[in-house]
Amino acid sequence: MQTKVSTKGQIVIPGPIRRRLGLRAGDTLDIAVEKDRIVMTQPSKPKYEARMVKDPVTGFLAIDLGPDAPTLTSEMVRELLTDFP
């Protein structure tokens, strides 16, 4: 697979690779030069322990990942659901 470098030095990671690695807009990548190669790696993501809780407003069950978990935007949920079987 190939990609081009823009005039601003930006590259696009092809969609199949982004999906395979679970990369989302805003994710951070570490980048290094090893010999003649550019190597990008994903920093390890913090693990969140999920638990079921009752929403105090609606009374419905909800998944809680804890106070330090990221807030999902509508776009993030939409992207997650596109990969849902």
C-alpha positions in Angstrom: 0.0 0.0 0.0 1.3 3.5 -0.8 0.5 7.0 0.4 1.9 10.4 -0.5 3.4 13.1 1.6 1.5 16.4 1.3 3.2 19.8 1.0 2.7 20.2 4.7 4.5 17.0 5.4 1.3 15.1 6.3 0.5 11.6 5.3 -2.8 9.6 5.2 -2.9 6.2 6.8 -5.1 4.1 4.5 -8.5 3.1 5.9 -7.9 -0.7 6.0 -4.8 -0.1 8.2 -6.6 2.4 10.4 -9.5 -0.1 10.9 -7.2 -3.0 11.5 -5.3 -1.1 14.2 -8.4 0.6 15.6 -7.0 4.1 15.0 -9.4 6.9 15.4 -9.1 10.7 14.7 -7.1 12.3 17.4 -5.2 9.2 18.4 -1.5 9.6 19.2 1.2 7.7 17.4 4.9 7.5 18.3 7.2 8.0 15.3 10.9 7.1 14.9 13.5 6.5 12.3 15.1 3.1 12.3 17.9 2.8 9.7 16.1 3.9 6.5 12.6 3.3 7.7 9.9 5.5 9.4 8.3 3.5 12.1 5.0 4.5 13.8 3.7 2.7 16.8 0.7 3.1 19.0 1.5 4.0 22.6 -0.2 1.6 25.0 -3.7 2.7 25.9 -4.9 2.7 29.5 -7.2 -0.1 30.3 -10.5 0.7 31.8 -12.5 -1.7 33.8 -16.1 -1.7 32.7 -19.0 -2.2 35.1 -22.8 -2.1 34.7 -24.6 0.7 36.6 -28.1 2.1 36.7 -28.4 5.5 35.2 -29.7 7.8 38.0 -31.8 9.9 35.5 -33.3 7.2 33.2 -33.1 4.1 35.4 -31.6 2.2 32.4 -28.5 0.1 32.7 -25.4 1.7 31.4 -21.7 0.8 31.1 -19.4 2.9 33.4 -15.7 2.9 32.6 -14.7 5.1 35.6 -14.0 8.8 36.1 -10.8 8.9 34.0 -12.3 7.2 30.9 -12.7 9.3 27.8 -16.0 10.7 26.8 -17.3 9.3 23.6 -18.6 11.8 21.0 -21.5 10.9 18.7 -19.0 10.5 15.9 -16.9 8.1 17.9 -20.0 6.0 18.7 -21.0 6.1 15.0 -17.5 4.8 14.0 -17.6 2.1 16.6 -21.0 0.9 15.4 -19.8 0.7 11.7 -17.5 -2.2 12.7 -20.2 -3.9 14.9 -21.3 -7.2 13.4 
